[in-house]
Amino acid sequence: MNTPYQAPAAPPPPQKDPSRGSLLVGFLLGWAVLIGAYVLMAIFYATLAGIGSSGALGGLLGLSAGTLPWVGLLGLIVYFAVQNKPRSALGVVLAIASMVGVAILLVAACFGLLATNGSWH
């Protein structure tokens, strides 16, 4: 008996596993945490400076204003990793990488402006 050739069935499309998180959620939360933390730290620091708090406490708060938002990002990565959402944790890492990229581009633009305005030869 001669049977006609049948092409093999295509494999089913890969299913997204919602329990693994989302790159976009992690990316957007990473940016939101950084911007929100800097805004809150700026408000807190400006309030303390307005009431006359300075000296060692002011220096310590100034240092914390620069580092606490980044600690918050690391905390967000750890939170997603503990919740078994590696894609969201990777999204936060990509947000950090994009922040570093934006900073490098801004520094390069500033050097370009200094070089073209005749300040440098």
Residue pairs with C-beta under 8 A, 6 or more apart in sequence:
19 84
19 85
20 84
20 85
20 86
20 87
21 80
21 83
21 85
21 86
21 87
21 88
21 89
21 91
22 87
22 88
22 91
23 87
23 88
23 90
23 91
23 94
24 91
25 88
25 91
26 76
26 80
26 85
26 87
26 88
26 89
26 90
26 91
26 92
26 93
26 94
26 95
27 91
27 92
27 94
27 95
27 98
28 91
28 95
29 76
29 88
29 91
29 92
29 95
30 73
30 76
30 91
30 92
30 94
30 95
30 96
30 99
31 95
31 98
31 99
33 69
33 72
33 73
33 76
34 69
34 70
34 72
34 73
34 95
34 99
37 68
37 69
37 72
38 65
38 69
41 64
41 65
41 68
41 69
42 65
44 61
44 65
45 61
45 62
45 65
48 57
48 58
48 61
49 58
73 92
73 95
73 96
76 92
77 89
77 92
77 93
80 86
80 88
80 89
80 92
81 89
114 120
